[in-house]
Structures are given as structure tokens and as C-alpha cells.
Amino acid sequence: MVLLWKHNNNNIKGIIIFTHKEMNKKFINYYSLKKKYNIGIHIGCWFQCSIPDYVDFIMTSPNQLADINNIKTKIIPYNSRNFLPIYFDKYNNKSIKTIINSINELQKYSKYPLPNNLINDIHNIKFNNNIKYWDVITIAKPCYVKKLNYFLQSIKQIFNLKQYIKILIISPISPNEYKSPDEFHDIINIIHNYFTPEQQQYITLFRPDTGCNEGVDNKYLYPFYQWSKIFCFYTEFEGESRVTHEALCCGLPIVCYKYLKGGAKDYLDINNSIQFENYNDAYLSILKCVDNYLYLNKNYKLLHNKLHYNNTINLIENEFKNIYKSFNGNLIHYDNLHFKLPAHSIEKWSHMSDNETSDIMNNEQWNIFCDIYNI
């Protein structure tokens, strides 16, 4: 969504940020806006297009851009994954009550059955802050780029070794899955065909369907990270990847593809990740990571300085001070930046286009935005 981040007043330009999907819309007069606002672009994908000349700054990881020639000075190296809520933490509010509450909330919107005795097993756990229930967690929609089919292939290889680790898959159903089903894996069918009924009891699958892009509210996700040992991320190219950074903030080490393109690897190293070179052997990295999770990502709190919004809002203000000598602070709309910047929040104009996110894609939506914020 377009984000008004600073008002224009007293001859000092305001700040307005568009998503990469909102560039070059014929119904928006960017050059007229530029007279009153510094115009930014927030990039949330692996980006291979050119940047228009009306753009003053670009919020992105440099690794998300296929070509950074001539625009290096415009890059502010922060995007939505750098403004995560502080509840993404290893211990914050961790309890049996919070994980049961999250399970019930996701299952309320998910038609796939829970494994037998899951709730009872967790209720009967002798709780301590370091307790884990699942060995592996992954969070991804089943679109082809996420490679959940390869992830499940790895899990099957592990089960074939008679190592029955517990797997958690959170895979929201988005509106696009109904519109273009051929672009998504039928993950339930894969599980039924790949795994025996006995093996399926080691897999917890949530397919929440709330009719929006994100699935259930983000605040219900952090307990699942807290109760898991490692996070798996199987894509070959990705933009900012909030889920990877949510997992890092919760102390989880990451298993990912070594040659992953984009911003997902920005904060990964040998101390907090195990990276596989090919998908056929990726299961070995999962087993290695599960065996060594206690010794990986031990310095996760250092990442809070770069990924928690209460710390990074000061960093972004410093970036603006370096770029604009007239900048005097007074940024607005601090809340939910991890959703607002990539247009994943619900806005008044959200359902006025075929787009499943809140990007402004037509003149009617733009007019509503301008009326609300007096643009």
C-alpha cells in the first residue's frame, strides 16, 4: 500500500512510500507529488526491473536487486522484515497456554485434521522455557516457488531412515489459490500420497483460510517458532522473507538453499544456518541442524537490534537524516510496518481490485487514499 510516512508542512517535504507493484501507474502523477514529498519505493520481492527517475529512495536489501548500478546511493537497506513485532522472541510470553491458544486459532480456519493427541501431548508436557515440541517448522504458501514439494520429499527421506521427527507446516490459503489453482501444489494430496497413515501422525499441517493474503493474525505465529527447533526455507529466490527473520528472532537456526538469491540470506552465516547445495541431499542438512540446534543461532538477540521495530525505527530515521538535511523526524504510522510496507495490511480500499494484497492498483483506490490523508 502507499504509506504516508511524514506529512508535508512548513515547506519541508513529507515522505510517501509506494510498493514496487505501485510504480508507474498512469492514474498517479508522481512528478506532481514529488514537489511536496520525497518519494520512496519499498521492494518486497526479487526485483529485476528498472527504477523510475521520480524515486528518491529505495527501501530494500541490495541483494534483492538484480542490478544496482546507478541507484546505490538511493538504497536504504531496510524493508518490512526489519520492523518485526517484539513478540518474535525465543522466550517472550512462552507458555502452554499461548501455544494451545495459537493451535486453536489456526485450526478454527483450517480443515485439515490435527494429529491424534496433539493437544493432550502439549497439555501433559512438563513445561520449561527451553521445551520444544516440533523438530522442524516451515511456513509457506504452496505456490511452486516455495518448493514445499521438495521439503516434503526431504521429510519422506528422513522417515525412510526410521527417524520420525515431528514436522510443523503452516501453509495459509490465499485468494490466489482459488483463482489460479494450477500455480499451487496440492499439499494435502502430496502428504496423503507420500506418507503412510502412521507417518502422517508426525506431521502437523495448518491450512488456515481467512479470505485474506496473510491467513490468521501474525500474533498467533510466534508460539509455533518458540516450540520448534529449526526452520526450513526451500525457495531458490525470495525478496525479504519475513518468516526467515521471524524464526531467527525466535532463536531458530535456518536450513536453506546455499545459492538462494534475494534478501533472505542477509543475516545468515555458519553460526545460525546450515545451507544445502542440492535438493536431493537437503534432508541431511535438516538432520544435522536438528542434532545441533542448541549450538546454532545462540546470538539471536543481536539480530533484534536490526529486526525489531522498536530498535530499527531509530535506524531508519538516521537514514533519512543522512539523505535529507531538512529531515526533522515526526514519522507517522509506526505500527504494523512489517505488514503496511509490503501492503499486507487490510485497508479501506483492499477489496477494490483483483490483487490479494492492499496495493493501490486503480484510480478509485488512489482517490480513497488521497481523501483519507489529504494528499
C-alpha positions as CSV (number, residue, x, y, z in Angstrom):
1,M,0.0,0.0,0.0
2,V,1.0,3.6,-0.4
3,L,2.3,4.7,3.0
4,L,2.3,8.3,4.1
5,W,5.3,8.3,6.5
6,K,5.7,12.1,7.0
7,H,3.4,15.0,6.4
8,N,4.3,17.9,4.2
9,N,4.3,21.1,6.2
10,N,6.2,24.4,6.6
11,N,7.9,24.0,3.2
12,I,9.5,20.8,4.4
13,K,8.8,17.8,2.2
14,G,6.9,14.9,3.5
15,I,7.7,11.2,2.8
16,I,5.5,8.9,0.9
17,I,6.4,5.3,0.1
18,F,4.9,3.1,-2.7
19,T,5.3,-0.6,-3.1
20,H,7.2,-2.0,-6.2
21,K,3.8,-3.0,-7.5
22,E,2.5,0.6,-7.3
23,M,5.2,2.0,-9.6
24,N,4.3,3.6,-13.0
25,K,0.5,3.8,-12.5
26,K,-0.9,6.1,-15.1
27,F,-3.5,7.5,-12.7
28,I,-0.8,8.7,-10.2
29,N,1.0,12.0,-11.0
30,Y,4.3,11.1,-9.3
31,Y,6.1,14.2,-10.5
32,S,3.4,16.4,-9.0
33,L,3.7,14.5,-5.7
34,K,7.5,15.0,-5.9
35,K,7.0,18.7,-5.3
36,K,5.7,18.1,-1.8
37,Y,7.0,14.7,-0.9
38,N,10.2,12.6,-1.1
39,I,9.1,9.5,-2.9
40,G,10.3,6.1,-1.9
41,I,9.8,2.6,-3.2
42,H,9.5,-0.4,-0.9
43,I,10.7,-3.6,-2.6
44,G,9.5,-6.9,-1.2
45,C,10.5,-9.3,-4.0
46,W,13.4,-10.5,-6.0
47,F,13.4,-7.4,-8.3
48,Q,14.7,-7.3,-11.9
49,C,13.0,-4.1,-13.2
50,S,14.4,-0.6,-13.6
51,I,13.7,2.1,-11.0
52,P,11.8,5.3,-12.3
53,D,13.7,8.6,-12.0
54,Y,11.0,10.1,-9.8
55,V,12.0,7.8,-7.0
56,D,14.2,9.4,-4.3
57,F,15.0,6.4,-2.2
58,I,14.5,2.6,-2.3
59,M,13.8,0.5,0.8
60,T,15.3,-2.9,0.0
61,S,18.1,-5.3,0.6
62,P,20.7,-4.7,-2.1
63,N,20.7,-8.4,-2.6
64,Q,17.0,-8.2,-3.8
65,L,18.0,-6.1,-6.8
66,A,19.3,-7.8,-10.0
67,D,21.1,-4.6,-11.0
68,I,22.1,-1.8,-8.5
69,N,24.2,0.2,-10.9
70,N,23.4,3.9,-10.8
71,I,21.0,3.5,-7.8
72,K,23.4,2.5,-5.0
73,T,23.1,6.0,-3.4
74,K,19.3,5.7,-3.2
75,I,19.2,2.4,-1.3
76,I,18.1,2.4,2.3
77,P,18.9,-1.2,3.4
78,Y,15.8,-1.8,5.5
79,N,12.4,-3.2,4.5
80,S,9.4,-4.8,6.2
81,R,11.4,-7.7,7.6
82,N,13.4,-5.1,9.6
83,F,10.3,-3.9,11.5
84,L,9.1,-7.1,13.2
85,P,7.0,-7.0,16.4
86,I,9.0,-7.7,19.6
87,Y,6.9,-10.8,20.4
88,F,9.1,-12.6,17.9
89,D,11.5,-13.8,20.6
90,K,12.7,-17.1,22.0
91,Y,11.1,-16.7,25.4
92,N,8.6,-13.8,25.3
93,N,5.3,-14.9,26.7
94,K,6.1,-18.6,26.0
95,S,3.7,-20.9,27.8
96,I,1.5,-23.9,27.2
97,K,-1.5,-21.6,27.2
98,T,-0.2,-19.4,24.4
99,I,0.7,-22.4,22.1
100,I,-2.7,-24.1,22.7
101,N,-4.4,-20.8,22.0
102,S,-2.5,-20.4,18.7
103,I,-3.3,-24.0,17.7
104,N,-7.0,-23.5,18.4
105,E,-6.9,-20.2,16.4
106,L,-5.3,-21.7,13.3
107,Q,-7.3,-24.8,13.5
108,K,-10.5,-22.7,13.6
109,Y,-9.8,-21.7,10.0
110,S,-8.1,-25.0,8.8
111,K,-10.0,-28.0,7.6
112,Y,-7.0,-30.4,7.8
113,P,-7.2,-32.6,11.0
114,L,-4.7,-32.3,13.8
115,P,-2.6,-35.4,14.6
116,N,-4.1,-37.6,17.3
117,N,-3.4,-36.5,20.8
118,L,-1.5,-33.3,19.8
119,I,-3.4,-31.1,22.3
120,N,-3.2,-33.7,25.1
121,D,0.5,-34.2,24.5
122,I,1.2,-30.5,24.8
123,H,-1.0,-30.2,27.9
124,N,0.9,-33.0,29.6
125,I,4.3,-31.6,28.9
126,K,6.3,-30.6,32.0
127,F,6.9,-27.0,30.9
128,N,10.2,-25.1,30.9
129,N,11.4,-22.2,28.7
130,N,13.6,-24.4,26.6
131,I,11.0,-27.1,25.8
132,K,10.3,-27.9,22.2
133,Y,7.6,-30.0,20.6
134,W,8.2,-29.9,16.9
135,D,11.6,-30.6,15.4
136,V,11.1,-28.7,12.2
137,I,8.8,-25.8,11.2
138,T,8.2,-24.3,7.8
139,I,5.8,-21.5,6.9
140,A,4.9,-21.0,3.3
141,K,2.0,-20.9,0.8
142,P,2.2,-23.9,-1.5
143,C,2.9,-21.8,-4.6
144,Y,5.6,-23.5,-6.8
145,V,8.3,-21.0,-5.9
146,K,8.2,-22.1,-2.2
147,K,9.1,-25.7,-3.2
148,L,7.1,-27.3,-0.4
149,N,7.1,-30.5,-2.6
150,Y,10.9,-30.7,-2.2
151,F,10.6,-30.0,1.5
152,L,8.1,-32.9,1.9
153,Q,10.5,-35.1,-0.2
154,S,13.2,-34.4,2.3
155,I,10.9,-35.3,5.2
156,K,10.0,-38.6,3.4
157,Q,13.7,-39.4,3.0
158,I,14.2,-38.8,6.8
159,F,11.2,-41.0,7.6
160,N,12.5,-43.7,5.4
161,L,15.6,-43.8,7.7
162,K,13.2,-44.6,10.5
163,Q,13.9,-41.2,12.1
164,Y,10.4,-39.9,13.0
165,I,10.9,-36.3,13.7
166,K,7.9,-34.0,14.3
167,I,7.1,-31.6,11.4
168,L,5.0,-28.5,11.5
169,I,3.8,-26.9,8.3
170,I,1.8,-23.7,8.3
171,S,0.6,-23.0,4.8
172,P,-2.2,-20.4,4.5
173,I,-4.7,-20.5,1.7
174,S,-4.7,-17.2,-0.2
175,P,-7.3,-15.9,-2.6
176,N,-4.9,-16.6,-5.5
177,E,-5.0,-20.3,-4.7
178,Y,-8.7,-20.3,-5.7
179,K,-8.2,-18.1,-8.7
180,S,-5.2,-20.0,-10.1
181,P,-5.0,-23.5,-8.6
182,D,-2.6,-24.7,-11.2
183,E,0.0,-22.4,-9.8
184,F,-0.1,-24.2,-6.4
185,H,0.9,-27.6,-5.1
186,D,-1.9,-29.7,-3.7
187,I,-0.1,-30.1,-0.4
188,I,-2.7,-32.2,1.2
189,N,-2.7,-34.7,-1.7
190,I,1.1,-34.8,-1.6
191,I,1.0,-35.7,2.1
192,H,-1.6,-38.4,1.6
193,N,0.3,-39.9,-1.3
194,Y,3.8,-39.6,0.1
195,F,3.3,-40.7,3.7
196,T,1.7,-43.7,5.4
197,P,-1.1,-43.0,7.9
198,E,1.5,-43.7,10.7
199,Q,3.9,-41.2,9.2
200,Q,1.2,-38.6,8.8
201,Q,0.8,-38.6,12.6
202,Y,4.3,-36.9,12.8
203,I,3.1,-34.1,10.5
204,T,1.1,-31.1,11.8
205,L,-0.4,-29.2,9.0
206,F,-2.4,-26.0,9.2
207,R,-4.1,-24.6,6.1
208,P,-5.9,-21.5,7.6
209,D,-8.3,-19.9,5.2
210,T,-9.5,-16.5,6.3
211,G,-10.1,-15.0,2.9
212,C,-7.1,-12.7,3.0
213,N,-3.4,-12.8,1.9
214,E,-1.9,-13.4,5.4
215,G,-4.1,-16.1,6.8
216,V,-4.5,-15.7,10.6
217,D,-3.2,-12.7,12.5
218,N,0.6,-12.7,12.8
219,K,0.4,-12.5,16.6
220,Y,-0.6,-16.2,16.6
221,L,2.5,-17.4,14.9
222,Y,5.3,-16.6,17.3
223,P,4.5,-19.5,19.7
224,F,5.0,-22.0,16.9
225,Y,8.5,-20.8,16.4
226,Q,9.1,-20.9,20.2
227,W,8.0,-24.6,20.3
228,S,10.1,-25.7,17.3
229,K,13.8,-26.5,17.0
230,I,14.7,-25.4,13.4
231,F,13.2,-23.5,10.5
232,C,13.3,-24.8,6.9
233,F,13.2,-22.5,3.9
234,Y,13.4,-24.1,0.5
235,T,13.0,-21.4,-2.1
236,E,15.7,-20.5,-4.7
237,F,14.9,-16.8,-4.8
238,E,13.0,-14.6,-2.4
239,G,12.6,-11.0,-1.6
240,E,12.8,-10.0,2.1
241,S,11.4,-13.2,3.6
242,R,9.8,-12.2,6.9
243,V,9.3,-15.7,8.1
244,T,13.0,-16.5,8.0
245,H,13.7,-13.4,10.1
246,E,10.8,-14.1,12.4
247,A,12.4,-17.5,13.0
248,L,15.9,-16.0,13.6
249,C,14.5,-13.6,16.2
250,C,13.0,-16.6,18.0
251,G,16.3,-18.3,18.2
252,L,15.8,-20.9,15.5
253,P,18.6,-21.9,13.1
254,I,17.7,-21.9,9.4
255,V,18.1,-24.7,6.8
256,C,18.1,-23.2,3.3
257,Y,19.4,-23.5,-0.3
258,K,23.1,-22.3,-0.5
259,Y,22.6,-20.4,-3.7
260,L,19.4,-18.6,-2.6
261,K,19.0,-15.2,-4.3
262,G,17.4,-12.2,-2.7
263,G,17.4,-10.7,0.8
264,A,16.5,-13.9,2.8
265,K,20.2,-14.7,3.3
266,D,21.3,-11.2,4.5
267,Y,21.6,-12.2,8.2
268,L,22.6,-15.9,7.7
269,D,26.0,-17.3,8.4
270,I,27.6,-20.6,9.6
271,N,26.6,-19.8,13.1
272,N,22.8,-19.6,12.5
273,S,22.2,-21.7,9.4
274,I,23.0,-24.9,7.5
275,Q,22.8,-24.5,3.8
276,F,22.4,-27.3,1.3
277,E,23.8,-27.4,-2.2
278,N,21.2,-29.6,-3.9
279,Y,17.6,-30.6,-3.0
280,N,18.2,-34.3,-3.2
281,D,20.5,-34.2,-0.2
282,A,18.8,-31.4,1.7
283,Y,17.4,-33.9,4.2
284,L,21.0,-34.4,5.5
285,S,21.1,-30.7,6.4
286,I,17.8,-31.0,8.2
287,L,19.1,-33.9,10.3
288,K,22.4,-32.1,11.0
289,C,20.5,-28.9,12.1
290,V,18.1,-30.8,14.3
291,D,21.0,-32.5,16.0
292,N,22.9,-29.3,16.6
293,Y,20.1,-26.7,17.1
294,L,21.2,-26.0,20.7
295,Y,24.6,-24.7,19.4
296,L,23.3,-22.6,16.5
297,N,21.9,-19.1,16.5
298,K,23.0,-18.6,20.1
299,N,23.5,-14.9,19.5
300,Y,20.0,-14.4,18.1
301,K,19.4,-11.4,20.4
302,L,21.9,-9.4,18.4
303,L,19.6,-9.6,15.4
304,H,16.8,-7.9,17.5
305,N,18.8,-4.7,17.0
306,K,18.3,-4.9,13.2
307,L,15.0,-6.7,13.0
308,H,12.7,-5.5,15.9
309,Y,10.8,-2.3,15.1
310,N,11.4,-0.7,18.4
311,N,15.1,-0.6,17.5
312,T,15.0,-0.1,13.8
313,I,12.7,2.8,13.7
314,N,15.6,4.9,15.0
315,L,17.9,3.4,12.4
316,I,15.5,4.4,9.6
317,E,15.3,7.9,11.0
318,N,19.1,8.2,10.9
319,E,19.0,7.1,7.3
320,F,16.6,9.9,6.4
321,K,18.7,12.4,8.3
322,N,21.7,11.4,6.2
323,I,19.7,11.7,2.9
324,Y,17.7,14.8,3.7
325,K,19.3,17.6,5.7
326,S,15.9,19.2,6.3
327,F,14.5,16.0,8.0
328,N,13.2,16.7,11.4
329,G,11.7,13.4,12.5
330,N,8.0,13.2,13.1
331,L,7.5,10.0,11.2
332,I,3.9,8.7,11.4
333,H,2.3,5.2,11.1
334,Y,4.9,3.3,13.1
335,D,2.5,0.5,13.9
336,N,2.5,-2.8,11.9
337,L,5.2,-1.7,9.4
338,H,6.0,-5.3,8.7
339,F,2.6,-5.6,7.1
340,K,2.0,-2.0,5.9
341,L,5.2,-1.6,4.0
342,P,4.5,-4.6,1.7
343,A,0.7,-3.9,1.5
344,H,-0.2,-6.9,3.6
345,S,-2.4,-5.0,5.9
346,I,-6.2,-4.6,5.5
347,E,-7.2,-1.1,4.3
348,K,-10.4,0.5,3.2
349,W,-9.6,0.0,-0.5
350,S,-8.2,-3.5,-0.1
351,H,-11.0,-5.3,-1.9
352,M,-11.4,-2.9,-4.7
353,S,-9.0,-4.7,-7.1
354,D,-8.2,-8.3,-8.1
355,N,-5.0,-8.0,-6.2
356,E,-4.9,-10.1,-3.0
357,T,-2.8,-7.5,-1.2
358,S,-3.6,-3.9,-0.5
359,D,-1.5,-2.4,-3.2
360,I,-3.3,0.5,-5.0
361,M,-4.0,-0.7,-8.5
362,N,-6.7,1.6,-9.8
363,N,-7.8,5.2,-9.7
364,E,-10.7,4.5,-7.2
365,Q,-8.3,3.2,-4.6
366,W,-5.9,6.1,-5.1
367,N,-8.7,8.6,-4.6
368,I,-9.7,7.0,-1.4
369,F,-6.1,7.1,-0.1
370,C,-5.8,10.8,-1.1
371,D,-9.1,11.6,0.6
372,I,-8.1,9.9,3.8
373,Y,-4.7,11.5,4.1
374,N,-5.4,14.8,2.4
375,I,-2.8,14.3,-0.3
